[in-house]
């Protein structure tokens, strides 16, 4: 409450001119307008998930939970949710292991071409996702990994690993390497030192990267359209299919639940960041 009151009644320094004050208010007004613009689609879709009408339109004739009931009883949505909670955790685990190991190796070593290797490892973050989808499909189709859970998990892990890599590398920037040397001098091995000294210190960065990797996999739809078969349909792909074939308020119900779920992940991430401080 005090923060809100101070924002509404700012204390300007004595040398602030009228232009400075107007600029301050204009900047805050622009930020609020952008925030409303970004949040308005979410605020619009949430009430529609409780509409008694079969159309996504305002005004709503009444309130109903029928679309949530349809969501939890329709076999296609149940199968899509099961696939999402199979692929996303598996991809997150794989991305977290690979990203953490790569970050530790890059932080400790200094060799020619290190920058090039780093660029290759974070390439999935900057390469257009359609290009990734087409390339993965052409490659996996030849080796029989298209239309399989393994292929989808591997691709999602490749998309999430750069997030783990960057967050763990950032955490390792402040890591005291003398702790590792002390552990090794006392007779501990490399593996024991990593799990008992290094990992507890960088754990917040690992958890942050894992949450980003999970959100990336859980929300991904483009690569899934290329790689997944009928048995590997995830929630985002089922939503995409539903929008193309038959727009139903069930999609609004799914979007509302996914919004709540994603918001929970972001709150967990902020909690982890708060502990790091």
N, C-alpha and C positions, 0 to 999 in steps of 0.2 A: 504493500500500500504506500509506504514512504517513497519507493522508487517511482510509482505512478504520479504521486503528488509532485515530486521534484521534477519529473519530466514535463508536467503541465505548467509548472511555475518555476522555470529555470532562473538561476542566479547568474546574470551576465556580469562580466568584469566592467569596471568603471569606464575603461577606454573603448568599450564596444559601441560601434556606431549603429545607426538605424539600419543601414545596409547589412551589417553583421547579424543583427537580430532577425531581420527578414530572411536572410540566407539560412539561418539556423532553423527557423520554422518551415521554410520551403523544403529543406532537405528532409526534415522529419515527416512532413506531409507527403513527399514523394515516396519515402520508404513505406509509410502506411498504405498508400495507394497501391504500390507494387505488391505488398503483402496481401491486401484484399484481393487483388487481381489473381494472385497465385492460389489463394485458398478458396475463392468463390466457387470454382467447379466442384470442389469437394463438398462445400457446404450446400450446394444445390443437389448433389446426387444422393446425399445421405437421407433426406426426408423422402425422396422418391422410392427408396427401398422399403418404406413402410406404407406405400400407397395401396389402396384397394383396387386401383385401376390396372388394367393390363398394358397400359401405354405409359411411356416415360414422358409425362407432360404435366404442366401446371395449368390451372389449379387442380389439386387432388380432390377427388370426390369423397374420400374417407381414408381411414387408417386401417392397416391390416398387417398381420405377420405371415400372410400366406406365401410370400416370396421366400422368406427364410425357411418356412416349412418345405417348400418345393426344393430349396437348395439342399437341405439335409436329407431329403428322401429320394431325390433324383439320382439314379445310378451313375449317370455320366459325370455329375459334379462330385459324387463320392469317389469315383475312380480317379478323377483329376486331382482331388485333394490328396489322396493316398500317394499318387505319383509325385506330387510336389514335395511331400514330406519324406519321400524316399530319396529323391534326387538332390534336393537342396542340402540336407545334412551330410550326405555322403560327399557331395562336391565341396562343401565347406570344410570338412575334415581333411580331404586331400589337398585343397588349396592352402589351408593353414599349415599343414606339415611342410609342403613344398616351399611356400612363401617364407616361412620362418627359417628353414634351413638355408635357403638362398640368401636371405638377409644377413644371417650370421656369417656365412662364408664371405659375402661381399664386404661386410664391415671389418672382418679380420684381415683379409688379403688385399694386396696392392700389386697389380700386374698390368702389363700392356693390354689394352683392349677392354679394360674394366668398364669404361663408359659405354662402349658399344654393346657389351653384354647386358648392361643395365637397360639400355634402350630396347634391346630385343625382349627382355623379360617383361617390361611394362608396355610393350606394343599392343596387347589386347585392350588396353585402356584407351588408346588413341586411334586404332584402326577402325574404320566404319564397321558396325556390327553386321551389316549385310555381306560385306566382303569376307568376314570371318565365317559366317554361315555357309556361303557358297563354297569357300575353300575347304571347310570341314566336311561338307557333304561330298564333294568330289573325292577327297582323300579317304573318308571312312567307307564310302560305297565300294571302293576297290578292295578293302581289307575286311569287309563284312561287319563293320561296327555301326553302320547306319541302322536305324530302327531298333536300337538296343539301349538298355539302361546304361550299360558301361560307356558307350559312346557319348550319351548325353551327360553323364556325370563327368567324364574327362573334359569335355568342352566347357562345361560350367565351371569346373575347377580351374581351367586355364583362364577363364574370364575373371575369376575371383582372386587368383593368386597374386596379381599385381597390387591389389589393395592391401593384402597381408604384407607383401614385400615392402611397400612404401611406409606403412605404419610401423613395422618392426624396425626398419632402418632408421626411422626418425627417433625411435626409442633408444636404439643402440648408440646414437650420437652422444648421449649423456652417460653411457655405461662406463664404469671404471674397470678397465682391463686388469688392474692390479688384483682385483678380486679373483679373476681366473688364474693369474699367476700364483697367488697365494694358495689357492685350492690345489693346483698341480704340485706345488712345492711340498705340500703336506701329504702327498701320496695318492690323491684322488685321480682317477682316470679322466679322459676327455668326456666320455659319456656321463659319468657321475657328476663331473663339474658342470656340464650343461644343464642337467636336470635339477641339481641342488643349488646352483649358484646363479647361472645365467638366466634360466627360464623364469624363476620367481621374480627377478628384477624386471624383465621385459614382458611379463605376463599381461599388464594392461594394454600394451601395444599389440600383442598377439590376439587378445580378446577383441579389441577394436577392429583389427583387420578381419577377424573371423566373422564379426557381425556384418561388416561391409560385404564380405564374400557371400554370406548367407542371403542378404538382401538382394545382391546381384543375381544369384542363382534363382531365388524364389520369384523374382519379378521378370525374369528373362523370357522373351517370347519369340524373337526373330530367329535365333539359332535353333530354338526348339521346333519351329516350323520346318526347318531344313532337315534336322537330324532325327527327330522323334517320329515314331510310327504310331499307329492307332492305339497301341497298348501303352504308350509312354506320354499320353496327353497330360499336360500339367494345367494348373488353374489359369495362368495367363493365356495359354493357348486355347483352352476351353472358352474363356471369355471372348477371345478374338473370333473364334468360330461362331459363338452365339451372336456377336454383333453383326457378322456377315450374313448369317442365315435367318435369324429371328431375334429381333431386339425385344428382350423380356426384362421386366423389373428384377428378375432373379440376378441379372448381371449387376444391378445396382446394389443388391444385397451382398454379393460377393465383393464388390468394390468397397463397400463400407467395412466389411470384416477385414479385408486386406489393409485398408487404411489404418484401422485400429491396431492391427498386428504390426505394421511397419512403424507406426508411431511408438509402439512399445519397444521395438528394437532401437529406435533412435534415442528414446529416453534411457534405455539401458546403456547405450553408447556414451551418452552424456554423463551418466553415473560413473562409468569406468574412467572417463576423462577427468572427472572431479576427484576421483581417488588418486589419479596420477599426480595431481597438483598437491 
